[in-house]
Amino acid sequence: MKVSDFLLQTLEKNGITHIFGNPGTTEIPLVRACEKRKKLKYIVALSEVAAVPMADGYARATRSLGVVNLHVAPGLGNGMGNLYTAGIAGTPLLVLIGGQDRRFLHTNPILWGPVERMAGTVCKAVFGLNTLHDAAANVMRALRVALTPPYAPVGLICPPDLLELEIDASPSRISAPLLSPLSAGDVMLYARFLAKAKKPALIATESVHWNAAGDVLETLARKISLPVYAAPYTGVLPISAKSPCYAGYLPPSFEQISDRLAQHDALLFIGGRGLRTTLFSKAMLPQNKAWLGDDGSVQSPDGEFEVARIVDIRESLAKISQSMKPVRKKQRISERAAAAPPSAQKGIFHPSRAIHTLLNQYKEAIWVDESGLSTSDVRQWMKSESGDYIINGSGGIGWGLAASVGVAIGRPGRQVVAIVGDGSALYASEALWTAGHHHAKLLLIVLSNRRYATLNEAASRLAGGPLKAFTIEPPILDFSGLAALHGFKYESAATENELEIFIRKSRGKTASNTMLELKLHPETKPVTASRHF
């Protein structure tokens, strides 16, 4: 069989059903071979800026390996920002990178570039299909590394001339190395760490999601009455927001984190490499700290961990839970920071009231959040199950809209709601074409305040006030035109009454791709805006 067929059949053997990509001339052999497959779909995006988040969102929503195909050096360059985001959030991605035809590389042809060095800056490993002797082995190696924690993108460079050659190899399923659970002795170390504390807390990251450990995390938390905080910028909600143990997302500021956690005398971190924060402030976390996870590059935010082990997270949490005696007292009330939506004010369409209303209406949906300054409002009132709330995790923007398309393709039976700022919506709006082409039934909510409100909030702290550069008017953007261009149904609301009319019509589910533009006053801040930095 051809190398291209070996690659695709190997992906199929390992459960892959979708490849997202923006193909060019060097990808023709791969796309042609893919079109002959029945199990494997090639999902075309109109740019690599959109293709990478689609594969990332798909992977997170399905808790599986995502596969994305990028077009040689320029395409890889376009996708690198979002490959960075996937790496920060710990998403397993196999990145099939087009390589220029090797037969004339010595002429420095168009599209040629140092793709291995480029990919190496945003991938944990990069392999190449160099010869018929190493092609099969490197396909398997790339898959194995991609499926081995800690998860991150893994590159595989695929020259088109090699893809067309015949190879004597049989596709097979790979066996990725598995981590082991805690030993009996180590279980007792963690049990004693928690038992000796007067008021311990758990801090969870997206590693809980990738290890399918949300249920055992909640079992442990309920059994010994512990609050569970989500670490800042955690890319996938690790525990149900309906749980009485869920204490909310920690803010991305060491000063605010220190304040939130001051009541606790011991902190057990589950997964992750550390607390990701935004603006500089000092960490004041003198508590005893422990960690368990799958990434050896972890570091304590202050001091050192009393105990730390690289382990299978799900099995280890289950063992710790089994070893602990139940706390025989009334279940601790959630320590989620309190905030109520503001009262209705005549003539003001308040973003916090709009968010609160939408969350109540679409509480069973999968939410993809890149709402900027409103993000803390979403987290305040969401009632999502573990895995059903997704953010980019890296702090950048322009990821959410495209990622939501991948989520909708991966979970076609679920309502998917993407909530993005008007600035974010412009970064990869071409992703709407893919949503339309595949009838994704996405609800896209655009918060239109004609400002980079998040940057102005930061400028208020760093520069003494908002800056003129952070407006996106004039012109006032016509999102109805963007919706029409991509076949989306367009709705808008500039008042609470208009939002209620939309909600009554939709009844909690959209029958087709729909864009809802919320036209907000640029000077009205979300009630939780102070938590954003």
PyMOL commands that set and color helices and strands:
alter all, ss='L'
color gray80, all
select helices_A, chain A and resi 3-13+25-35+48-62+72-88+102-107+115-120+135-146+160-163+184-195+207-210+214-223+254-261+313-323+351-361+372-381+400-410+424-426+431-437+453-462+468-470+479-485+496-506+529-531
alter helices_A, ss='H'
color red, helices_A
select strands_A, chain A and resi 18-21+41-44+66-70+93-98+125-128+153-158+200-204+228-230+246-249+266-270+288-293+307-310+366-370+389-390+416-421+442-448+489-493+514-519
alter strands_A, ss='S'
color yellow, strands_A
deselect
rebuild
show_as cartoon
